[in-house]
């Protein structure tokens, strides 16, 4: 049994670097703010990794950085949507396979939520390349995405 | 440790060793070093490893003590890998007797050594070769003998080297070096394989009792050191990585009995450089099983990082140390009873800084690539930030920093631990910078800022803008804490701009919130800047969900309410209007796209929904919606309000302008005292750019036509005179309004200039008016009055249509304070509805003109009359007579059927100098019907069958029905009776209306006609020639005799005829020309199927006014029938001199055939034919 991971925050960021959903699993406002900052700063590292020239065939980018009592992991989907995980720092080996599993689950959660046809109710028909409709998935109006993310968070040791 | 140097022993006969040759040899051999590019192909590794460089240390064989004296595993390269024996022997005999034994002794001692190789170097001396060349065979056999004696297995361990003066030439050493490399490799491979087996064996025994991790570590590390010794850093690193992994396994099994305590902090442990492997006798501690976990892990990381530094992976070093420092720092804090206060923070702080220093040192020896320079900067930034976060923790504990974000969130400590107050003297910190700054608050801040700025600088170089922004934010928070509010305000106001573009509203709103808090603490005036910050904050507030906002206010709703209240006062204080665009907190949407007309006054109502996204009431004064129409027409709908409740408010906005048509929503404004929140609704996208989203499409609003409102129209006047400056008939219809004053302005976008000064009042209205340069001002006009002016204008280019923009500013007597503006753009067609073509026929002193009137559009034109008259007092006494028949009835000209009008002109004195004028009275069928309908319904209104106010609606209804259906046109044109198709009007009118229409048909005929006057010039014709071929009634009889009966003519019979040509100069103009004469030519037309013409077919004659030229010709008809006579062409001859008509140009000539309508009856030629018929034979006889 691998040591239990503790998931502290999840962030979904659109290809245009707009936040879709930032979900810190913490009640403290200060802590929440910290994860907002971490999600925002992780964009710089995403950019570095993507531009580093190596062919990005792998969605999982590994540990982006560890800072402020959190280990931040990154994942970029083939459509350049970014998912950020913040784990509580601990002195144990974190297996990439475990993280990838969480990322896959989060990606699927997003995918299922975006498949909701009602998201595009108020947009024109020819907006296949437009992500603004997809941005809505994270808005408070749509509960299902948050619920799915929270479920995954619970499974990954977050205190929801 | 002597890195990169492998010991190699040598042995030789003592005589050689003591000679100069040996020194020479040794120097030459060492000159070939270091060995380059040794390719190690190991059986246990998939790929070939290349040792780039390997140095050799030559040692005498005696100096190496045999067999290991200690149990501690040494690296495989600490003992010699290769043993050399140098043989110098030319003599076969000497070899057999002496040398062989010496070699044998050495050989036997050497082959006992495990994991070592040997090599015999045979020196060939050329000087002896030169003296005794015949001994070649013998010499060769010495080497052969050595080979035969010692090469036991397949490998050849003997090598020859030629002794030469150019001894240090690499070429002579090639064989030797190859052999040395081979030997070294084979020995190294054997040793490593053996050692790896040992390691594997030890690893497999880890579950057995008595296994010791530390022993295993030392064993495995020896392997790593071996790899490091030969320069195989990657392989060495791999060993350490495996060690780390197995350490974690041990850790997981919670079996740390091989170690000492977790940590036994030494006096300077918190400030020693992390990456130094020599700061403590780590290996000894490990061997003694007393090393603390702390020391062990520091050693492991230091070794790994050193190796990474060797291969230039400084970025990896940084990454590894950050992960280690944070993870292990946290672990250390779990055992905080055993560690002094502040130890962990100080350790992380100084370690991070020392790593930065060490990495810089390594990087200075490397040439980093562009991309890795950025990565290196980024990782240094992270290290510095890590160090900075330790200062956060210390500062919060010391109360130098407040216990709140962003200072309190980065600590590894639990919040309750963090909140404990600590005195600076309680810390056991040895880092000098830290030590001094902990005592002094200002020094601490200096250190804090310095370190943060260093991190920002690194991030900026690495282009990590967002990391730098975060640190800037923390610096601003520090400024707030220290009371340096102006700088903090500056930072906080500049930060939102960086977060806004990507809609990170949470961070944006936080920065704005901080900016406002700072602003209020500064007690600055709530000026424009403050309003902008506040509006930006409110915008981000409404954009983010309630529970996602990160601001620290307890009751957000009341907080927002105070802000909004403050906003209203601030807006009141503003000196000038402040326009703030694109606001999200108050949105105005059009509720109903069909606008409602006001009914009792000019203007219309627009229903809008104003949404207040804020949780509190918003004080507002006015809501304004601006619509734009064609030709920059703008409609401004507005409503005064007091406050806007949260959520939706439905408002009815009023616009006093009587405009109509389809308009586009341009912008909306909400006025709060002097602050105007504006929302631009039109996207300035080019026409090629398709609107991709629904929200980008323009919002269209249809404003219906208010028929009772003031309106202004422009059209062509009823009477148009071509050749005169064009005029425009502008009519103002007051509708329901009793105007106290009105000002009409005309302009055009196509460049036409209107001359209002010369405008003429059209009609009988008696209202007072003034004419100015560009406008017409009317005073006191009654209701339902129509005032028309004829305004002359100059048209720049002659287009088909003229764009007229009519602006009317007016006030009504009922609302004297309200100035209404009507802006109407009309396209007035300036082309004429009819086109006129003329064809002239001269007949002696008479002229027949045929005018063909056709319509230029698809519309039907009704023409009542066409008259030709002389302009002026008719000095020439021209008589004009039209065709009598066309007078009474109306002619309808359709696109397929033009109308013809024929006139006869008789001029007494020849050509007419004065122009004539053709006046066509016409109207369009459409206009006629419109007048008719209006007239009929007006009449019904006077008989009180219809309410007068309903008249415009009824007329509109009937006309729209007529427009939709064309079946009534044909019957109407023929019968003048208008049958209206099915129409939707009140029942009691349905029966009356057709009757009324029929009744009024006749009356209506008298007015509504329009006139067009076209000036016509009478053409001139110099010579009119009338040609005639006359066949006398008795062509064959005697002259003078008059037969009573016409003589029959037969085909083939020659008929004498007379050709006469009468010339007239009547239409040539001027009496002086009438006396002249011209040479002319006639030409009888050849009709080869009908007539043979005999006599002078063609000839010349002298033409004079009124003279007749006569000539006889003979005609022979070629067949019988009614034959037209041949035509005669008369042309003037181009002759100069007295016959020219004053100019060299040919005189214009028209010839007409007087016999053009005559036909001659030609009978078939008479004759007799005899037919004999056989009546049959008499068979009886």
Interface residues (C-beta under 8 A of the other chain):
Chain A: X3 X16 X17 X18 X19 X22 X29 X30 X31 X32 X33 X34 X36 X37 X40 X41 X43 X44 X45 X48 X52 X53 X63 X65 X66 X67 X68 X69 X71 X89 X90 X91 X92 X93 X122 X123 X124 X126 X127 X130 X132 X139 X140
Chain B: X245 X248 X251 X252 X322 X323 X326 X327 X328 X330 X331 X371 X374 X375 X378 X382 X385 X386 X389 X404 X405 X406 X408 X409 X410 X411 X412 X462 X463 X464 X465 X466 X467 X469 X470 X499 X502 X503 X504 X506 X507 X510 X545 X546 X547 X548 X550 X552 X691 X692 X693 X694
